[in-house]
Amino acid sequence: MKPERLVRPLVRALHPYVPGEQPKISGLIKLNTNENPYPPSPKVLRTVKAAVDERLRLYPNPTASLLREKLAQLHRCKPENIIVGNGSDELLALAVRAFVEPRSKSKVESPRSKAAATVQYFTPSYSLYPVLAATHGARTNAVNLAPDFSLPPLASLKKSRTWDFDAALTLITTPNAPSGRGYGTSELEKLCRAQRGIVVLDEAYVDFAKENALALALKFPHVIVARTFSKAYSLCFQRVGCFVAHPVLIEALDKIRDSYNVNGLGQIAALATLDDLPYYRRNFQRVIATRERLSGALRDMGFEVFPSSTNFIFTRPPKLPAQEWLEKLRAKKILVRWFKQPEVRDYLRITIGTDAEADALIRTARQIVGQAR
Ligand SMILES: *Cc1c(COP(=O)(O)O)cnc(C)c1O
């Protein structure tokens, strides 16, 4: 028997999410996956180390209750407004499963059943979204952002007929990835008001932006704000993210998650992080300062650099195709991200590293520009 035949056709046909590389090359300057260049605070490291003992044999707190209480204090809401996940990626997957119907098999589909099976998002945005929809057997509705990566105005979405105001789930990366573009809360609020399904505002990078839309999750029963400890809080390794939303939505997600979805060391690390926020806020300012300096230096060399509200920049390099830049930088041990999708293949996404890493990138880019003359 061919084992392939034992796998569901949907899964056989699935194109999985492709994470950025995590190569183990010594001396590599790793600017490809938007990790924070600064380590967790000394207090977080001490607390995690102190927790590694014979207690590892015990199950962790199944509801992450201490962490949810602390997050609720921070966000001025109740623990019932919060669910914690194994990274926000897990929560995004749970949202698809909790709020979206798999596409119906029957040929005749009513507009209503179509909308109920739709995961909607702008493109380009987080490339995990279509994978989550496909895994669930849901439809996707991908609608282009404006050429400068701004949100299409509500009036034009209404006119276009491609945007679905009844979609069961709309996922908005804000600030946007991979462009880095930030969106104003009032603009997001207008869009949320017009949607009749659930809207997730995926704020993975919001700590590097001027505005956040958390208030919308506490104002509207159909709006969820997604946050993660990964990027801004230097905790990718521990996999901790959360949703803030109406208790009824949180309860629905809670029903379908694994009982012990957040590992114990992750809960401990996240709690200690929340005790040390000034350390992290200083790092946000350092990353923002490096981002602005690097953007300026690259623009001087002829790079087109989009304004960023994140810990990365999105840039169209001069002289050579972006993919060639990727390879030339890699040969100099600088790893950045290039996406082959047609709408973004002319760009590089570069994570903001330390100042020394930015200097190395600037030096290397000057050499490459010089040789390309
Ligand atoms: C990194 C990222 C996430 C997921 O972060 P986790 O590590 O799973 O918490 C979610 N959305 C966007 C847009 C991201 O870039």
The ligand as an SDF file (V2000), in Angstrom:
LIG
                    3D

 15 15  0  0  0  0  0  0  0  0999 V2000
    6.2000   36.6520   13.9020 C   0  0  0  0  0  0  0  0  0  0  0  0
    4.7790   36.8990   13.5770 C   0  0  0  0  0  0  0  0  0  0  0  0
    3.7430   36.2340   14.2300 C   0  0  0  0  0  0  0  0  0  0  0  0
    3.9200   35.0570   15.1150 C   0  0  0  0  0  0  0  0  0  0  0  0
    4.6400   35.1600   16.1790 O   0  0  0  0  0  0  0  0  0  0  0  0
    4.7830   33.9530   17.2230 P   0  0  0  0  0  0  0  0  0  0  0  0
    6.2260   33.7450   17.3290 O   0  0  0  0  0  0  0  0  0  0  0  0
    4.0310   32.7560   16.7240 O   0  0  0  0  0  0  0  0  0  0  0  0
    4.1370   34.5260   18.4330 O   0  0  0  0  0  0  0  0  0  0  0  0
    2.4420   36.5690   13.9450 C   0  0  0  0  0  0  0  0  0  0  0  0
    2.1640   37.4970   13.0120 N   0  0  0  0  0  0  0  0  0  0  0  0
    3.1230   38.1420   12.3520 C   0  0  0  0  0  0  0  0  0  0  0  0
    2.7400   39.1500   11.3390 C   0  0  0  0  0  0  0  0  0  0  0  0
    4.4560   37.8520   12.5990 C   0  0  0  0  0  0  0  0  0  0  0  0
    5.4130   38.4520   11.8980 O   0  0  0  0  0  0  0  0  0  0  0  0
  1  2  1  0
  2  3  1  0
  2 14  2  0
  3  4  1  0
  3 10  2  0
  4  5  1  0
  5  6  1  0
  6  7  2  0
  6  8  1  0
  6  9  1  0
 10 11  1  0
 11 12  2  0
 12 13  1  0
 12 14  1  0
 14 15  1  0
M  END
$$$$
